[in-house]
Amino acid sequence: MIAARNRRPAALAALSLAGTIGLVLALTRPEAPRPASQRVTEVVREPDEQAPARDEENHYAPGSPAAVAERFLRAWLRYHYDDAAAFATGSQKARCDRNVTLFRQMDPDTRERVRQEQIVAEAAQFDLEQAVTEELPPADGGVPRRRVRGTVHAHGVVRGHTAENRREQALVLHLVEGAWRVAEWTPGRAADGGIVVH
């Protein structure tokens, strides 16, 4: 009887110890790496390739038509059509989506050529300068519209040389679910005659 009573606490202690060890092993077991949610147009860099430029995000009030226009242009000019789509609506978003589809369909040689161009584009800074926002009559259905006119100043180091270019831009944005989105985009001519390499 005494032996049976002594076995019960010993069994509970062993069970408790086994549970604790199991919990420790479960919590410290290395997890298999989870696949990263990679954007279709994301650039995978080699260690010796040029780093991307750091963008200045404080030119315009966050969420304003000028700020959205600048972010859209940066994404588009760096071939990040999936990112540009987040700042677009209507036919302009459809253009972004088509380009993402083309990325998915590229053969490896074409994708590598585009990747090389993206590395150069990502190393450049794209700033929307002298942006002027004007109110337009509402679109069909009473959707508020704004036009943003400005100049994209592209500048950076390309293959060891400093290069820059200024190009006029006109974008029409619609207010969609409380956020401004690019509905139309008309790139203009280079304001400085083209790319200048120093």
Contacts in CASP RR format, 6 or more apart in sequence:
PFRMAT RR
TARGET T0000
AUTHOR 0000-0000-0000
METHOD contacts of the structure
MODEL  1
MIAARNRRPAALAALSLAGTIGLVLALTRPEAPRPASQRVTEVVREPDEQ
APARDEENHYAPGSPAAVAERFLRAWLRYHYDDAAAFATGSQKARCDRNV
TLFRQMDPDTRERVRQEQIVAEAAQFDLEQAVTEELPPADGGVPRRRVRG
TVHAHGVVRGHTAENRREQALVLHLVEGAWRVAEWTPGRAADGGIVVH
39 80 0 8 1.000
39 82 0 8 1.000
39 83 0 8 1.000
40 81 0 8 1.000
40 82 0 8 1.000
40 100 0 8 1.000
40 103 0 8 1.000
40 104 0 8 1.000
41 79 0 8 1.000
41 80 0 8 1.000
41 81 0 8 1.000
41 82 0 8 1.000
41 83 0 8 1.000
41 100 0 8 1.000
41 103 0 8 1.000
41 118 0 8 1.000
42 80 0 8 1.000
43 52 0 8 1.000
43 115 0 8 1.000
43 118 0 8 1.000
43 119 0 8 1.000
43 122 0 8 1.000
44 115 0 8 1.000
45 51 0 8 1.000
45 119 0 8 1.000
49 119 0 8 1.000
50 119 0 8 1.000
50 120 0 8 1.000
50 122 0 8 1.000
50 123 0 8 1.000
50 157 0 8 1.000
51 123 0 8 1.000
52 122 0 8 1.000
52 123 0 8 1.000
53 122 0 8 1.000
53 123 0 8 1.000
53 124 0 8 1.000
53 125 0 8 1.000
53 156 0 8 1.000
55 74 0 8 1.000
55 125 0 8 1.000
55 126 0 8 1.000
56 125 0 8 1.000
56 127 0 8 1.000
57 67 0 8 1.000
59 66 0 8 1.000
59 67 0 8 1.000
59 70 0 8 1.000
59 127 0 8 1.000
59 128 0 8 1.000
59 131 0 8 1.000
60 66 0 8 1.000
60 67 0 8 1.000
60 70 0 8 1.000
60 128 0 8 1.000
60 131 0 8 1.000
61 67 0 8 1.000
63 179 0 8 1.000
63 180 0 8 1.000
64 133 0 8 1.000
64 180 0 8 1.000
65 133 0 8 1.000
65 146 0 8 1.000
65 148 0 8 1.000
65 173 0 8 1.000
65 180 0 8 1.000
66 128 0 8 1.000
66 131 0 8 1.000
66 133 0 8 1.000
66 148 0 8 1.000
68 87 0 8 1.000
68 173 0 8 1.000
68 179 0 8 1.000
68 180 0 8 1.000
68 181 0 8 1.000
68 182 0 8 1.000
69 128 0 8 1.000
69 131 0 8 1.000
69 148 0 8 1.000
69 169 0 8 1.000
69 171 0 8 1.000
69 173 0 8 1.000
69 182 0 8 1.000
70 126 0 8 1.000
70 127 0 8 1.000
70 128 0 8 1.000
70 131 0 8 1.000
71 87 0 8 1.000
72 84 0 8 1.000
72 87 0 8 1.000
72 88 0 8 1.000
72 171 0 8 1.000
72 182 0 8 1.000
72 185 0 8 1.000
73 126 0 8 1.000
73 128 0 8 1.000
73 152 0 8 1.000
73 169 0 8 1.000
73 171 0 8 1.000
74 126 0 8 1.000
75 81 0 8 1.000
75 83 0 8 1.000
75 84 0 8 1.000
75 86 0 8 1.000
75 87 0 8 1.000
76 84 0 8 1.000
76 96 0 8 1.000
76 185 0 8 1.000
77 121 0 8 1.000
77 126 0 8 1.000
77 152 0 8 1.000
77 154 0 8 1.000
78 118 0 8 1.000
78 121 0 8 1.000
78 122 0 8 1.000
78 126 0 8 1.000
79 99 0 8 1.000
79 114 0 8 1.000
79 117 0 8 1.000
79 118 0 8 1.000
79 121 0 8 1.000
81 96 0 8 1.000
81 97 0 8 1.000
81 99 0 8 1.000
81 100 0 8 1.000
81 103 0 8 1.000
82 96 0 8 1.000
82 100 0 8 1.000
84 96 0 8 1.000
85 93 0 8 1.000
85 96 0 8 1.000
85 97 0 8 1.000
85 100 0 8 1.000
87 181 0 8 1.000
87 182 0 8 1.000
88 95 0 8 1.000
88 96 0 8 1.000
88 181 0 8 1.000
88 182 0 8 1.000
88 183 0 8 1.000
89 174 0 8 1.000
89 176 0 8 1.000
89 181 0 8 1.000
89 182 0 8 1.000
89 183 0 8 1.000
90 183 0 8 1.000
91 183 0 8 1.000
91 184 0 8 1.000
92 182 0 8 1.000
92 183 0 8 1.000
92 184 0 8 1.000
92 185 0 8 1.000
93 181 0 8 1.000
103 111 0 8 1.000
103 114 0 8 1.000
106 114 0 8 1.000
120 158 0 8 1.000
120 159 0 8 1.000
123 156 0 8 1.000
123 157 0 8 1.000
123 158 0 8 1.000
124 154 0 8 1.000
124 155 0 8 1.000
124 156 0 8 1.000
124 158 0 8 1.000
124 163 0 8 1.000
125 153 0 8 1.000
125 154 0 8 1.000
125 155 0 8 1.000
125 156 0 8 1.000
126 152 0 8 1.000
126 153 0 8 1.000
126 154 0 8 1.000
127 152 0 8 1.000
127 153 0 8 1.000
127 155 0 8 1.000
128 148 0 8 1.000
128 150 0 8 1.000
128 151 0 8 1.000
128 152 0 8 1.000
128 153 0 8 1.000
128 169 0 8 1.000
129 150 0 8 1.000
129 151 0 8 1.000
129 152 0 8 1.000
129 153 0 8 1.000
129 166 0 8 1.000
130 150 0 8 1.000
130 151 0 8 1.000
131 148 0 8 1.000
131 149 0 8 1.000
131 150 0 8 1.000
132 148 0 8 1.000
132 149 0 8 1.000
132 150 0 8 1.000
133 146 0 8 1.000
133 147 0 8 1.000
133 148 0 8 1.000
134 146 0 8 1.000
134 147 0 8 1.000
134 149 0 8 1.000
135 144 0 8 1.000
135 145 0 8 1.000
135 146 0 8 1.000
136 145 0 8 1.000
136 146 0 8 1.000
136 147 0 8 1.000
136 172 0 8 1.000
137 145 0 8 1.000
138 144 0 8 1.000
138 145 0 8 1.000
139 145 0 8 1.000
139 174 0 8 1.000
139 183 0 8 1.000
143 174 0 8 1.000
143 175 0 8 1.000
143 176 0 8 1.000
144 174 0 8 1.000
144 175 0 8 1.000
145 172 0 8 1.000
145 173 0 8 1.000
145 174 0 8 1.000
145 175 0 8 1.000
145 183 0 8 1.000
146 172 0 8 1.000
146 173 0 8 1.000
146 175 0 8 1.000
146 180 0 8 1.000
147 170 0 8 1.000
147 171 0 8 1.000
147 172 0 8 1.000
147 173 0 8 1.000
148 169 0 8 1.000
148 170 0 8 1.000
148 171 0 8 1.000
148 172 0 8 1.000
148 173 0 8 1.000
149 168 0 8 1.000
149 169 0 8 1.000
149 170 0 8 1.000
149 171 0 8 1.000
150 168 0 8 1.000
150 169 0 8 1.000
150 170 0 8 1.000
151 166 0 8 1.000
151 167 0 8 1.000
151 168 0 8 1.000
151 169 0 8 1.000
151 191 0 8 1.000
152 166 0 8 1.000
152 167 0 8 1.000
152 169 0 8 1.000
153 164 0 8 1.000
153 165 0 8 1.000
153 166 0 8 1.000
154 163 0 8 1.000
154 164 0 8 1.000
154 165 0 8 1.000
154 166 0 8 1.000
154 167 0 8 1.000
155 162 0 8 1.000
155 163 0 8 1.000
155 164 0 8 1.000
155 165 0 8 1.000
156 162 0 8 1.000
156 163 0 8 1.000
156 164 0 8 1.000
157 163 0 8 1.000
158 197 0 8 1.000
161 197 0 8 1.000
161 198 0 8 1.000
162 197 0 8 1.000
162 198 0 8 1.000
163 195 0 8 1.000
163 196 0 8 1.000
163 197 0 8 1.000
163 198 0 8 1.000
164 192 0 8 1.000
164 195 0 8 1.000
164 196 0 8 1.000
164 198 0 8 1.000
165 190 0 8 1.000
165 192 0 8 1.000
165 194 0 8 1.000
165 195 0 8 1.000
165 196 0 8 1.000
166 190 0 8 1.000
166 191 0 8 1.000
166 192 0 8 1.000
167 187 0 8 1.000
167 188 0 8 1.000
167 189 0 8 1.000
167 190 0 8 1.000
167 191 0 8 1.000
168 187 0 8 1.000
168 188 0 8 1.000
168 189 0 8 1.000
168 191 0 8 1.000
169 185 0 8 1.000
169 186 0 8 1.000
169 187 0 8 1.000
169 188 0 8 1.000
170 185 0 8 1.000
170 186 0 8 1.000
170 188 0 8 1.000
171 182 0 8 1.000
171 184 0 8 1.000
171 185 0 8 1.000
171 186 0 8 1.000
172 182 0 8 1.000
172 183 0 8 1.000
172 184 0 8 1.000
172 185 0 8 1.000
173 180 0 8 1.000
173 181 0 8 1.000
173 182 0 8 1.000
173 183 0 8 1.000
174 180 0 8 1.000
174 181 0 8 1.000
174 183 0 8 1.000
175 181 0 8 1.000
END
